[in-house]
Amino acid sequence: MIKAVFMLQGRNRELIDRVYTRESISEISKYAVIYPELVEKENLEEYKDYLKDVEVVFSTWGMPVLSEDEIIQYLPKLKVVFYAAGSVQHFARPFLNKKMGDFMINTYVVQCQ
């Protein structure tokens, strides 16, 4: 099964829960194993064993800004970032600069509850 993770600076679970409803997380869980901890730049090393197999990242406002080297080191199998709400400009460039096959960033505008 696909491995997925939620990434957000400050480990703001309330923001994730506001943007990604229980229903949407339940739907995602049909297709992916979601790591139970929020991942941020400061804990990449701590979660590196899980991250090495992650193919999907979900995020929203507060997505950590990773360098190209960090992306390669910690997320070598990453294929897509789903970013709900807002612009990707502050974090996307390093992802797009790397030659990552069919990698894509999808932005979704969602209605917050």
C-alpha positions, 0 to 999 in steps of 0.5 A, spaced: 500 500 500 502 507 498 505 510 504 503 517 505 504 523 511 502 529 513 507 535 513 506 541 517 511 546 521 509 547 528 505 540 528 499 544 528 494 538 528 488 542 529 489 546 522 490 539 519 483 537 522 480 543 519 482 542 512 482 535 512 476 532 514 475 526 518 471 523 512 477 526 507 482 522 511 478 516 511 477 516 504 485 517 503 486 511 508 482 506 503 488 507 498 494 509 503 497 508 510 498 515 513 503 516 518 500 518 525 505 523 526 505 530 523 512 531 520 516 537 519 523 539 517 525 539 525 523 531 525 525 529 518 531 525 521 527 522 527 522 519 522 527 518 516 525 510 516 518 511 514 519 517 510 524 513 505 518 509 502 513 515 502 510 517 495 504 522 497 505 528 502 499 532 504 499 539 507 496 546 507 498 552 510 505 551 513 508 546 509 515 546 511 520 549 506 525 543 504 531 543 500 533 539 494 538 535 498 533 534 503 527 532 498 532 527 495 535 524 502 528 524 506 523 523 500 526 519 495 520 515 492 515 522 493 511 522 487 506 527 489 504 533 494 497 534 495 496 541 498 490 544 500 488 551 500 493 557 498 499 558 494 505 553 493 510 558 491 513 558 498 515 551 498 514 548 491 521 550 487 526 545 490 521 540 488 520 542 481 527 543 480 529 536 481 528 531 476 523 527 479 520 523 474 512 524 473 512 528 480 507 533 481 504 538 486 496 539 486 493 544 489 486 544 492 482 549 494 477 547 500 472 549 504 474 550 511 469 548 516 
